[in-house]
Amino acid sequence: MATLAAENPLAPIAAKVAAKSLLTDPDTLSLYSHDVLSRGNAPLAVFRPASVEELAAGVGAATKAGVAVVPRGGGMSYTGGYLYDGGPFLLVDTAALDEILDINESDMTVTVEAGCSWDKLYRTLKPRGLRALAWGTLSGIRAAIGGGMSQNGLFWGARNGSAVDSAISFDVVLADGTIVSTGSDFFRPFGPDLTGLFAADCGAFGVKARVTLKLVLEATAFAYGSFSFANHDALLGAMSEIARAELAAESFAFDPFLQSQRMKRDTLLKDAKQLGNMMKAQAKSGGMFKALKEGAKVALAGRSFLDDVPFSLHCIAEGRHQGAVDADMRAIEAIVREHGGEVVENSIPKILRANPFPPPNSMLGPDGERWVPVHGFLPHSKLVEAWERLQALWTDNAEAMARLQVETGALIAATGRTSCLIEPVFFWPGEHNPLHNQAIEPDHMAKLSSAPDNPEANALVMELREQVIAIFRELGAIHLQIARAYPLKQSHDPAAWAMLEALKRQVDPNGLMNPGSLGL
């Protein structure tokens, strides 16, 4: 067997799994060697198991043969989580493990296989009047729940925390093929929090196979608000006060550049479809008259209502009773006015809440530019300083950025009572990669311009990205999607880091489970 494995490292794996579960065609290997930003080495094969048992068998066979294992969820990341530049490796694609295994309305839990998308779970639960506590990211039409538990993520339900705050327990396949259950199926924690140890691990400790999540009743009453601010400190002050008061389920903002980019996207046909979904949602919560009234307001506003708005803030209040959420929105409006903001047409939060998981067409800019974000979560007290340091960075590099057509915008989002996300986004002319071609809708892709690879612009983006991360680190920021991009070790207490290294040795003694992820 050793000689056979040396000649063909896939042979021991192929002996344990179905032949159709190992994909080795060049196009597939090329696709799976790219994330949104970068390219890594091609895997020996893409392993797409049909069952958790096959997943465990394949992982165990690979590491026994000395082949590294790299897990991948929906592939919507940009921090190198499933890209590997070391020796031979097997890339695990959980896409076929997408079953919703149990919806327990009595105990308010749901158990899914790791490849199930946030969108599929949302659509399945919605007719029952249920949803997960924190219920996904904007990329949820493709992003897998197992990937969300490994990378962590945040948008929908942000008032309740990040994606991993919804988790109760996992079934995890360790490097040797052992399947470990991390806790109870209805409460967390039961003793030391084993689920927490595997949450946000970026696949360094194992492959998520099954996930049990907390359920909540879906809201039945909604209120929406959009607001204009002349400057960043007024915007950030208002966002922090709204977050501390827990008035909005979601609260997010755009700077002027990102706002203009988003308003360029999509076609009138797509707008009509989104408007239709919004009106259906309004009809369910407030009746057909309200739906028609709100639909007419959105249609009349069109895309011009943010033309002269420097910074825009968008809030969604939700609950059980319309009077209560209307009161929350009035309180939000009062905070906005106290900070010098003004009310504008609320089309964006209405349409987004009715279409929570849009196609991932924003993986490229509205004119086909390359796109990548970088982020940091900061306490309210450090938001203004962080923003101003980022603007100084853009000013210091303005000449090079203008010459190479590198542009920046930013998304800001409240993340519970204690913090906000600042996510600068880079746009620059460059070559599209196989993941763009596979994930973006074909009709949208056909309208985008293509540019040749631009190594100089790529290098500037990577340098600016590193400088942004350095600024965030100096301010004590934390990050999601750590993978191979963010400095986890440097941000940890040495004794705490030693504990993580000890855990890595325990669950992956040969260092073959996503080597290098988290810096381990």
N, C-alpha and C positions, 0 to 999 in steps of 0.2 A: 504493500500500500504506500509506503514512504516513497519508493521509486516512482510509482504511478503519479503520486501527488506532485513530486518534483517535476515530472514531465508535463503534467496537466493539473494545475492546482484546483481546477473545478471538479476533477473526477471524484474526490471524496464527498463533495457537496452534492453532486449529481446523483450519487448513490443513495442519498437520503431524502431527496425531494423529487417532485414530479418534473419531467423534462420541460413541460410548458411553463413552469415557474421560473426558469432561468432564461433570461433574454440576453442574447449576445450579438444581435445585429448592429452594425456600425452606427446607424442613425439613432438607435435607442441609447447606445453607449455615449454618443456625442451629446444628446439631449441631457442625459443625467449627469454629465460632467460640468454642467453650467448651473449657476443660480442666477438671480436677477442681475448681479453685478459682474461676477468673475467666472473663471474657468479653472477647473482642477484636472487631475489625471483622470483618464477613463477607467472605470471599474473593470474587473474581469468579466463581470456579468451583473445585470440587474435582477435581483431576486424578488419576485412578486408572489409571495405565498398565498395560498387559497384558504388556509386555516391557521389558527394560532399554534396548533400542534406542528404543522409544517414549518411555520416560522421558527419555532424552538429547535426543530431538528436541523434546519438549514444553518442557523446561527451556530449551534453546537458543532456541527460538522466543519464549518468554515474555520472557527478558531482552533479546533483540534488539528487542522491541517496547517495552521500558522497563517491563515488568511485573515486580514482585518475585516471588520464589519462596520459599515457606515449606514445609519438609518436616515431615511428621508420621509417627510410627511407629504404635504401638498406641493412642496417645492417653491413656495412664495417668499423665501427668505433671501437675504442679500449680505449675510455675514459669514459665509463659508461653512455653514453648519453641516452640510453634506458633501463638501468638496474636500478632497484629500490628495496630498502631494507626496505621500510616502510610498510604501511598497504595494504589492498586490492586495486588492480589497474587493469585497462583495458589497454592492450597494443594495440595501433593503428598501423596497418600495411597498408601503402598506396599502396601496390604493385598492386592492381587492378585498382587504379586511374592512369592509364599510357597513357592516350590519348594525342595526339598532337592536340590541339583544333583549332589553327589558325596559319597559316604562312602568314604573311602580307609582301609580297615582296615590296610593294609600300612604306610602312612606316618602313620597316626593323625591324620588331618585330616578335616574336613567343610566343604563349601562350600554356603552357602545364599543364596537371595535375601533381600533386606533385610526383606521383610514377613513372613517365616516367624516364627512365635511360638516362644518358649522351650518351651512345652508341646508343640507339634508336634514339635520336634526331639527333646525328651526321649522322647516316646512312640515315635518312629521308631528311636532308637538303643537303647532299653532292651532289646528282644529280642536285640540283638547283644551285649549286655553292655558297652555303651559309653555315655559321656556326655561333654559338653564339660567342660573344666577347671573353670571357674566357670560354673555351668549355669543361671543365671537368677535373677529376682526373684520374690517371692511373687505378683506380678501377671502372671506368665508365661503364664497362659491367654490373655491378650490382648496383653501387651507384646511388641513385635516385636524381633527380634535387631538389626536395623539401628538401631532407636531406642535399644536398650541400648548399642550401640557409640557412638552420638552423645551420649546423655545420661550414660552410664555407670550402673551399678547394682550392687547387691550383696545377696546373701543366701545362695543355695545355692552351696556350694563356697567360702565366704568365707575359709577357711584358705589358699586358693590365690590370693586377691586379689579384685579387682573384675572386672566383666564384661569390660572392655577388656583385662585381662591374659590372657584366652583367645584374643585375636585374633592371627592371623598376618598377614593382609593384607586389604585392601579393594579393591573396584572402586568408585570415586567419580565421580559426575557433577558436573562443575564448572559454574559459572554459564553458560558459553558453550555447554554441551552436550558438551564433551569428556569422554570416559571415561578416568580415570586409574587404573592399577593401582599400589598402593603398595608392592609388594614381592614376595618369594618366596611360593610356595604351600605351603611346608613349614617355613620357618624365619624367625624375626624376631630382630634386624634384619639386613639385608644392606646394610651401610654405614649412614649416618645414617637414623634411624628414621622414615621417611615415614608408616608406619602410625600411629605414635604422634602425629604432627602432626594427623591427622584423627580420632583417637580422642578422645571426650569433647568434640567441638567444637560440640555442640548445633546442628548443621546450619549453622554460620556459614561453613564452608569448602566445603561441597558436600553432595550427597545420596548417602547410602550406597545402592549398588545390589546388590552382592554382598559376602559376608563369608566368609572362611575362618578356621576356629577349630581350636584344638588339642583333640584327643580324649584321654581317659584311659579305662582300664578301670573300669567301674562296680564299686563296692564289693560284696562278697559276705558281709561280716560286719558286724554293727551292735551297738552298745550305747547305751542311752538313760539319761539322768539328769535329774531335776528336783529343785530344792533351794529351801529357804526361807531368807531372811535378814531379820534384824530391822531393818537400817538400810542406807543407801546406801553408806557407806564400806566396810563388810564385803563387800557385793555386788561393788562395783567392784574391790576388792583381789583377790577371788577370780577374777573374770573376767580381770583382767590377768595373773595368774599362770598361769591355764589357757591363755591365748592365747600367752604367751611360751614355754610348754612345748609348744605345738602338739598338744595332746591331743585337741581337738575339731574335727571338720570344720565344725560350726556351733555357736555358743554365743550365746544371746540371752536377754534378760531383760525383764521388765515391772515397772513400778512398780505400786503398789496400785490406782490408778484405771484404768489401761489394762488391767490384769489383770481387773478386774471387768467392764469393757466387753467384753472378748473372751469371757469366760465366759457373757455374756448372749446371744451370737450363735447363729444357726442354730436348727434344730428338732430334735426327737428323731429324725425321719426322716433328716435330714442326718447326725446323729450315727451312726445305724445304718449308713448308707452308708460313712461315713468309717471306722467300726470294721471293716466288711467289707474295705475296701481294706487296712487295717492288718494284718488277720489273713492276707490273701493274701501280703503282703510278709513277714510273720513265717514263714509256712509255707515260702516259698522259701529263706529264709536259715537256718531252724532246725528245720524239720519241723512236721508238723501238731500234735503234742502241745504244742510250744512255742507255736504260734499260738493254740490253744484256751486255754492257760494265761494267756497275755498278754492275750488278748481278754477273758477273764473278769475279770482284774484291772482293766482299763480300765472295763468295764461296771459293776463294783461301785463303783469310785471315783466314777463319775458326774461331776457338775460341782461338787461341794461340796468337793473335796479342797484347793482353794485359798482357801476362805472366810476362814480366819484367817491367811493368809500375807501378810506385808507386801510383800516383794519376792520375786519368783520368778525363778530362773535355770534354763535348759533347755539341755542339751548333747547332741550326737549325736557319738559316736565311730564311725568306720568304717574298714574295711580289708579284708584278704584272709583273715585267720585270726581265728576267734572268740576264741581265747585271748588274742590280742594286743589286740583292742579291749576285751575285758573288763578287761584289765590297765590300759588307758588310762582306763577309767571308774573303776576303783578308785583310780587316781592323782588323778582329778578329785574323787572323793568325799573323799579325804584333804585336798586343798587346801581344799575347801569347809568341812570340819570345823575346819581350822586357822584359818579366818576366821570361825568361829562359826556357820556355816550348818548346816542339817539336811536330810536326805533326805525328799522327799515323793513321792507317786505320779507316775510319769513318763508320764502319758497324752499330754500336749501334744506332746513331741517325737516320740513314736511315731506319733501320728495325722498330724502335719504331714509327717513324712518319707514316709509312705505316700500322702499327698494333697498333693504339693508345690506344686501350682498351683490353689488353690481359686478359685471364682467371685469376682469383685471386689466382693462385697457390702459389704465394709468401707469402700467409698467414702462410705458414710453410717454414722452411729452406729447402735447397736442399736435406738434408738427413732426413727430417721429424722433425727437431727441432722446438720447439716453437719459435715464432717471435713476437716482439712488438717494434714499434718506439716510440720516444718521441722527441719533436721538440721545436725550438724557432726561431722567426724571429728577426734579429738584424740589426742595421745600419752597413754599411760597415766599419765604424771606430772601431767597436768592434768585428769583426769576428775573428781576429787572437787571441785576448785575450780569447775569448770564446773557441776556438779550443784547445788552450794550457791548459786551466783549465780543459776541459774534459779529455785530455790525462793524466793530473796529477791525476784525479779521478780514471781512469783505473789503473794507476800505483800504487796508494795507496791501491787498492783492488785486485791487481794482484793475490795474493795467494789464496784468497777465490774464485775468478773467475776461476782460473785454476783448483782448486779442484772440483768445481761444474760444470765445463765445460760451463761457461757463457762467451760468446764471443760477441764482439761489432764491428760494422762497422758504416759508416755514409754516408748519402746522403746529398749533398749540392745543393741548387737551387737558382738561381737569381729570385727575386720577384719584378720586376719593377726597377726603377732607384735608389731607396733609400735603399734597403735592400736585404739580402739573408737569406734563410732558412738553418739552420743546423739541421739535423735530425739523431741523433744517433739511431741505431737499435740493439736490443738485440736478440741473439739466445741462446737457452739452451735446454737440453733434458727434455721432459715433456709430459704429456698426451694430446692427441688431444681432442677437445671438439666437440659437435654436429654441431656447425657452420662450423668448419673446414670440417667435413665429408659431410656437405650439400653443401658448396660453391666450394670446390676444385674439379677439374675434376676427375671423378672416375679412369680413366686410370693413371693419375698422382698420385693420392692418393694411388693406389695399389702398387706403387713402393717405397713408403716412409716407413721408419722404424717407429715403434711405441715404445714409452717408457712409463714406469709407471709415475704416478704423482710424482713430486719431490718437496715437500713443502719447503725444505731448499733452493734449487735453485730458486724457485718462490719468496721466501722472499728476497733473495739477489737482484734479478731483480727489485722487487718493491722498495727496499731501494735505489738502484742505480738510478732508475727512479726519485725518489723524490729528490735525490741530484742533478741530472741534472736539474730538474725544478728549484731548489733553485739557482743554478749557473745562469741559464737564468734570473731568476727574479732579482738577484743582478745586472745584466747587463742591465736591462730594456727591456728585450725581450717581445714580444707579441706572442699570440698563436691562432691557429685555434682549432676547436673541443674542446672547453673549457670544456663543460659538467660538469663532476664531478672530473676532473683531474688537472686542472690548476687554480691558485689562482687569480681569477678575482677581488674579493673585495680588496685584499691586494695591488693590482696594480692600483687601481682607487683612484682618488681624493675623499675624503669622501662626499663632496657635490654632486659630480656626481653619486656616488653610491646611495645616498639617492634618487636621481631622478629615478634611475632604480628600487629601492624598491617601490617607489610611483607608477610607471608604472605597476609593478607586482600586486600591490593591486588593481589597476584600472581594469586590464584585467582579473585578477584571484583572486577575493576577498577572496575566501576560501582556497587558496593555494593548489589546486588540479591538476593544470596543470604541469606535470613533476616536482613534488616537489624536491627541492634540486639542480636541474640543474642550472648552473651558480653560485651556492652558494646562490640562492634565495629561 
